[in-house]
Amino acid sequence: MLLVVTILVNLSACRKKEDLDNDTSASKNESIAERYFNEVQDISDQAAKTGDLSTFKLSSNEGMLLSDCAVVTFDTLGTVSASNPDTIIIDFGTSCLCNDTKTRSGKIVISSTGRYRNEGSVITITPDNYFVNNNQILGTRIVTNTGNNSMGQPTFSVQVNGTIILANNEGTITWNASRTRTWIEGYNTLFFADDVYSITGAGSGTKVNGQTWTSLITSPLVHNRICHQIVSGVLQVTPSNKPIRTIDFGQGNCDNTLTVLINGNTYTVTF
């Protein structure tokens, strides 16, 4: 009888170990997509600082991404409108080592119907054969200035329809997101590195292996441009046929670590 009980206990323990859900892949893929497309906007906004297309400058100051190997050209002919938008092209060439130590190539094309700070302005950001550390970024990010909130903070509607072809044959992520970005710090200064945004919204994604998921921001994500990443906030990711994963981006530190809560168990993900 003792032998039978021992075998049953061992079998139960094996089943529990096999049933342990520790798959953080959807959470990581969602976070990768969020990071890359926020970064694309950081670069674009740096090139069109405060919406005045003539104020772009290359700098190695804190918070600045671009370097001397990034060539920026402007098309500002005529009156800016929806039918005659301004265009900025940021060309990283075939290999540009930027101030954040990432190597970029290709172009980012920015089309703007008005100044970044003006209500109603629509800015369309399109990567063109654009790579970051051999990860290819494709799709569009459309940013619409929706005016100031009751606190005088500029707000923006963001729609992303994107694809990331990961380096080293690690697969392809397709990602769609609808975001509201609120400019909570730095909007009343001329500096770039003191900008902080609060982000809310939802999204969905698919990995080439067929994994799908939906996402919902349950506590606003805080994007700090001094380090070009999300430093706090909570995002829920729900993979198909699996429980919710809760991603916690931390307490405001500029690091490359987040935690994922699954069925009461916490896992650390480092980029």
ChimeraX attribute file (.defattr): number of C-alpha atoms within 10 A of each C-alpha:
attribute: neighborCount
match mode: 1-to-1
recipient: residues
	/A:1	6
	/A:2	7
	/A:3	8
	/A:4	9
	/A:5	10
	/A:6	11
	/A:7	12
	/A:8	12
	/A:9	12
	/A:10	12
	/A:11	12
	/A:12	12
	/A:13	12
	/A:14	12
	/A:15	11
	/A:16	11
	/A:17	10
	/A:18	9
	/A:19	9
	/A:20	12
	/A:21	13
	/A:22	14
	/A:23	14
	/A:24	19
	/A:25	13
	/A:26	23
	/A:27	25
	/A:28	18
	/A:29	20
	/A:30	26
	/A:31	18
	/A:32	16
	/A:33	22
	/A:34	18
	/A:35	15
	/A:36	18
	/A:37	24
	/A:38	18
	/A:39	16
	/A:40	17
	/A:41	20
	/A:42	21
	/A:43	18
	/A:44	22
	/A:45	19
	/A:46	23
	/A:47	25
	/A:48	21
	/A:49	21
	/A:50	21
	/A:51	19
	/A:52	13
	/A:53	22
	/A:54	12
	/A:55	11
	/A:56	15
	/A:57	15
	/A:58	16
	/A:59	13
	/A:60	14
	/A:61	12
	/A:62	14
	/A:63	21
	/A:64	22
	/A:65	24
	/A:66	26
	/A:67	17
	/A:68	15
	/A:69	16
	/A:70	22
	/A:71	14
	/A:72	18
	/A:73	14
	/A:74	15
	/A:75	12
	/A:76	15
	/A:77	10
	/A:78	9
	/A:79	12
	/A:80	15
	/A:81	13
	/A:82	14
	/A:83	8
	/A:84	15
	/A:85	22
	/A:86	22
	/A:87	20
	/A:88	21
	/A:89	22
	/A:90	21
	/A:91	20
	/A:92	24
	/A:93	14
	/A:94	13
	/A:95	16
	/A:96	20
	/A:97	19
	/A:98	18
	/A:99	17
	/A:100	15
	/A:101	11
	/A:102	14
	/A:103	16
	/A:104	24
	/A:105	21
	/A:106	20
	/A:107	21
	/A:108	24
	/A:109	19
	/A:110	25
	/A:111	20
	/A:112	26
	/A:113	21
	/A:114	23
	/A:115	20
	/A:116	23
	/A:117	19
	/A:118	17
	/A:119	16
	/A:120	16
	/A:121	22
	/A:122	24
	/A:123	27
	/A:124	22
	/A:125	25
	/A:126	22
	/A:127	22
	/A:128	18
	/A:129	12
	/A:130	21
	/A:131	24
	/A:132	18
	/A:133	14
	/A:134	15
	/A:135	18
	/A:136	20
	/A:137	25
	/A:138	20
	/A:139	17
	/A:140	19
	/A:141	23
	/A:142	20
	/A:143	23
	/A:144	22
	/A:145	21
	/A:146	19
	/A:147	18
	/A:148	16
	/A:149	11
	/A:150	7
	/A:151	7
	/A:152	12
	/A:153	16
	/A:154	22
	/A:155	22
	/A:156	24
	/A:157	19
	/A:158	20
	/A:159	18
	/A:160	21
	/A:161	16
	/A:162	21
	/A:163	21
	/A:164	22
	/A:165	19
	/A:166	18
	/A:167	14
	/A:168	8
	/A:169	8
	/A:170	11
	/A:171	12
	/A:172	18
	/A:173	23
	/A:174	20
	/A:175	24
	/A:176	22
	/A:177	20
	/A:178	18
	/A:179	17
	/A:180	20
	/A:181	25
	/A:182	23
	/A:183	22
	/A:184	19
	/A:185	15
	/A:186	16
	/A:187	19
	/A:188	12
	/A:189	10
	/A:190	11
	/A:191	13
	/A:192	20
	/A:193	17
	/A:194	15
	/A:195	21
	/A:196	21
	/A:197	22
	/A:198	20
	/A:199	23
	/A:200	20
	/A:201	19
	/A:202	17
	/A:203	20
	/A:204	18
	/A:205	22
	/A:206	20
	/A:207	21
	/A:208	12
	/A:209	9
	/A:210	8
	/A:211	14
	/A:212	18
	/A:213	22
	/A:214	20
	/A:215	23
	/A:216	18
	/A:217	19
	/A:218	15
	/A:219	16
	/A:220	18
	/A:221	23
	/A:222	25
	/A:223	25
	/A:224	22
	/A:225	24
	/A:226	17
	/A:227	17
	/A:228	23
	/A:229	22
	/A:230	27
	/A:231	22
	/A:232	22
	/A:233	21
	/A:234	21
	/A:235	24
	/A:236	21
	/A:237	28
	/A:238	18
	/A:239	22
	/A:240	13
	/A:241	9
	/A:242	12
	/A:243	12
	/A:244	19
	/A:245	24
	/A:246	23
	/A:247	28
	/A:248	21
	/A:249	24
	/A:250	19
	/A:251	10
	/A:252	13
	/A:253	14
	/A:254	18
	/A:255	14
	/A:256	13
	/A:257	14
	/A:258	21
	/A:259	19
	/A:260	25
	/A:261	18
	/A:262	19
	/A:263	12
	/A:264	9
	/A:265	10
	/A:266	15
	/A:267	15
	/A:268	12
	/A:269	15
	/A:270	10
	/A:271	9
